[in-house]
């Protein structure tokens, strides 16, 4: 009877456990570091009053376009710092058909405001030099989607930073080189549970009226 000698183990069977132990003992290869981004842009102090407005604001707006005595309505505005802190967006009349946006940013040493108006044009205004940091007034220098500067457009915008939680802005419209009315917003900063649109204000007013009726009964 022939005795068969045991087969020698295959090299792969011997090497696999050894390789497995080496892999388990070796630290995972570190992921390559993400490429460094561009340096943070310099924050110009002239933009700081607008950066500090970040958040939701509510209050009122008084129009004198069609009534010299003025018509007052509720208003909501939202300010948001964007573009790595180099621009601030202002959205006024939020969630209405007259919602409009302005972008405030620097152009060299000039503080610029571009107003995206419900009229369909985009006037560009530059802030006048001022020694009073609580008041900034922008003056019209041109715009887009306007056949001429005689068309109705926002010609002047003045901001008064009354306190950290109060701001007032006046927007003056011109046509044919003459003033045709103003819109003055008087706004107060809201907390984290801010009212975000006019519907909330209307609902709140309705609740207050309902409570008043209950008290009368």
MARSEVO-889723 format. One record per residue (C-alpha): residue in three letters; z, y, x negated. Coordinates in steps of 0.05 Angstrom, whole numbers. Last residue first. Example, Ala and Ser with C-alpha at 12.3 -4.5 7.8 and 13.67 -1.06 7.14 Angstrom:
SER	143	-21	-273
ALA	156	-90	-246
//
This chain:
UNK	533	1807	1360
UNK	528	1865	1311
UNK	548	1819	1253
UNK	495	1769	1273
UNK	442	1823	1275
UNK	461	1847	1205
UNK	456	1775	1179
UNK	386	1769	1208
UNK	366	1836	1176
UNK	392	1812	1109
UNK	354	1746	1116
UNK	290	1783	1133
UNK	298	1828	1072
UNK	307	1767	1028
UNK	245	1735	1057
UNK	205	1799	1044
UNK	231	1802	972
UNK	213	1729	961
UNK	143	1741	987
UNK	136	1800	938
UNK	138	1754	878
UNK	182	1730	822
UNK	252	1748	846
UNK	294	1733	785
UNK	344	1676	779
UNK	346	1688	704
UNK	369	1759	716
UNK	323	1817	738
UNK	307	1881	701
UNK	302	1943	744
UNK	238	1981	760
UNK	215	2049	783
UNK	139	2050	788
UNK	102	2115	798
UNK	30	2114	823
UNK	-8	2179	817
UNK	-64	2217	850
UNK	-134	2246	844
UNK	-129	2285	779
UNK	-195	2319	760
UNK	-251	2302	710
UNK	-298	2275	764
UNK	-244	2224	782
UNK	-175	2217	751
UNK	-117	2169	763
UNK	-47	2178	737
UNK	-1	2119	724
UNK	73	2135	720
UNK	122	2086	690
UNK	197	2080	699
UNK	242	2031	663
UNK	313	2006	676
UNK	352	1948	645
UNK	355	1969	572
UNK	361	2042	596
UNK	314	2097	620
UNK	254	2073	580
UNK	205	2125	608
UNK	133	2104	605
UNK	73	2151	617
UNK	3	2127	634
UNK	-57	2175	635
UNK	-130	2171	654
UNK	-131	2110	700
UNK	-202	2109	727
UNK	-245	2137	783
UNK	-315	2150	757
UNK	-327	2215	721
UNK	-319	2180	654
UNK	-388	2151	663
UNK	-422	2085	679
UNK	-355	2050	671
UNK	-351	1975	657
UNK	-312	1990	593
UNK	-265	2045	572
UNK	-255	2110	535
UNK	-200	2153	503
UNK	-150	2160	560
UNK	-81	2185	541
UNK	-17	2143	535
UNK	52	2174	540
UNK	114	2142	510
UNK	185	2165	526
UNK	250	2132	502
UNK	229	2137	429
UNK	228	2214	433
UNK	195	2242	370
UNK	126	2232	401
UNK	55	2219	378
UNK	8	2207	437
UNK	-4	2135	456
UNK	-76	2112	461
UNK	-111	2093	526
UNK	-169	2045	540
UNK	-196	2041	611
UNK	-218	1974	636
UNK	-260	1978	699
UNK	-261	1935	761
UNK	-223	1981	808
UNK	-167	1930	806
UNK	-155	1954	735
UNK	-150	1916	670
UNK	-112	1970	631
UNK	-119	1971	556
UNK	-59	2004	521
UNK	-61	2022	448
UNK	-6	2043	399
UNK	-42	2073	339
UNK	-20	2060	268
UNK	-74	2007	256
UNK	-93	1986	326
UNK	-27	1963	355
UNK	-17	1927	422
UNK	-6	1938	496
UNK	-44	1895	545
UNK	-47	1917	618
UNK	-54	1870	677
UNK	-68	1884	750
UNK	-48	1851	817
UNK	-79	1891	875
UNK	-93	1829	918
UNK	-19	1812	911
UNK	16	1758	871
UNK	46	1808	821
UNK	38	1882	836
UNK	42	1894	760
UNK	29	1847	702
UNK	46	1876	633
UNK	23	1838	572
UNK	54	1853	504
UNK	19	1845	438
UNK	34	1830	365
UNK	93	1784	376
UNK	57	1721	354
UNK	1	1734	404
UNK	47	1743	464
UNK	106	1784	490
UNK	111	1780	566
UNK	126	1834	617
UNK	127	1818	692
UNK	125	1870	747
UNK	145	1868	820
UNK	138	1925	870
UNK	165	1943	939
UNK	129	2001	973
UNK	134	2077	975
UNK	80	2123	1004
UNK	75	2192	975
UNK	79	2263	1002
UNK	8	2278	977
UNK	-18	2217	1016
UNK	-81	2180	996
UNK	-71	2174	921
UNK	3	2194	922
UNK	32	2124	912
UNK	106	2108	902
UNK	123	2040	872
UNK	189	2004	881
UNK	236	1957	846
UNK	232	1890	811
UNK	227	1869	738
UNK	214	1800	708
UNK	221	1786	634
UNK	205	1814	566
UNK	217	1890	565
UNK	243	1889	494
UNK	173	1875	469
UNK	152	1941	502
UNK	203	1983	465
UNK	185	1946	400
UNK	111	1964	398
UNK	121	2027	356
UNK	164	1987	308
UNK	104	1947	283
UNK	120	1873	273
UNK	84	1848	211
UNK	45	1784	224
UNK	77	1717	207
UNK	41	1685	148
UNK	-16	1638	166
UNK	3	1566	177
UNK	24	1517	123
UNK	-13	1452	125
UNK	27	1396	157
UNK	61	1353	106
UNK	31	1285	94
UNK	70	1229	128
UNK	119	1194	82
UNK	103	1123	66
UNK	154	1077	96
UNK	209	1057	49
UNK	200	990	15
UNK	249	934	29
UNK	214	909	91
UNK	147	911	56
UNK	173	873	-5
UNK	205	820	39
UNK	140	810	77
UNK	101	804	12
UNK	148	749	-11
UNK	144	713	55
UNK	68	716	53
UNK	59	694	-20
UNK	82	623	-12
UNK	41	606	50
UNK	-19	643	20
UNK	-13	600	-43
UNK	-20	537	-3
UNK	37	487	-10
UNK	22	427	-55
UNK	7	366	-14
UNK	56	309	-17
UNK	33	247	-58
UNK	4	190	-17
UNK	32	121	-32
UNK	-21	66	-28
UNK	0	0	0
//
